[in-house]
């Protein structure tokens, strides 16, 4: 049996702006935004070892998925 992992990018500056404006989190969609400083720190804490047996990885071409 295969296992499917769905991993979303972490916080972006656009997400933060939506919260500051009291409009809720801003969903970026296909807008090519970068991760926030906090988002980068969140990625550093991700346990990459859970992916050691992964056979295939598919990612978006957007900046925030590669950072």
C-alpha angles and dihedrals in degrees: 000000000000125000123221119209119196111196121181125204116258131245120325131197087248090057090054094048091055090053093048091052089052089238094117125248114335112233108216099200108180094342108125102235130156130238118265120241088260090050091055090051090049090055092052089059094053111115100235090184091080087071096053094108096041113129099193136020126195121191138172120253090237119118096239092060093055099043 
